[in-house]
Amino acid sequence: MFVNHCTACDQKMLIFPSQVTGMAQIDGVTAMTYTCWCGSEQLWHNGTTGGQSEVAAKPAAKTAANAA
């Protein structure tokens, strides 16, 4: 569990492991996606300024043009 600030609802929330939807380490930066209690998908990362949250980007929808 950890406490984090949600950028969508502007609240500090306690985040449980069951809310984590993904985790990766890229170029030495740990990134984790989770769903806030308000339903917003958030991205947490430990970049150069410490732990930060931001709204997670949604994957682009597949269209007939890019599905092939």
N, C-alpha and C positions, 0 to 999 in steps of 0.2 A: 504494500500500500504506500501511496505517497499523496501529498497535497499539491495541487497544481491550480493555476489560474486559467480559467476558460476564457478565450477571447470572444466567444459568441455570447455567452450569458453574463460575462464580466463578474464571475463569482469564483472564490477559492473553493475547490471541491476535493474531497477525499476520493482518490481513484483506486479501485480494487483490481487485482490481477484479472478478474473476469471481464473487465472493461477494455483490456489491452487487445488490440486487433492485429498488431504487427510490430516487429522489432528488427533492426539491422544496424550494423556498424559499417560505415563507409568513410574511408580516408581518416580513420581515427575518431570520427564523430558518431556517437550512439544516437540513433533516432528511434522513436517509438510512436505508433499511432494508437489512439484510444478513443472510446466514445464517452463523452461527458454525460453526466446525469441529465442534461438538457436535451441530449440527442445529437449534439454537434460532434462530428468526427474531428479530432484534434491531432496535431503533430507536436511531440515534445522532442527536443534535441539538446545536447550539451555542447553547443557551439562555443565560440570564443568568449561570449559574455556570460557563461554559465547556462543552467537549464532554462529553456524558453519554450513557450507554447505558441502555436499558430493554427489557424484553421487548415486542416489537411486538404490537399487538392483531390478532387474526385477524378477517377480515371475517365478518359474520354470514351464516349459511347461509340460502339462499332457501327459503322455505316457500310453500305454496300460497296462504296469506293475503297475503304481501307480494310475490308474483311477478306479480300482476295489475297 
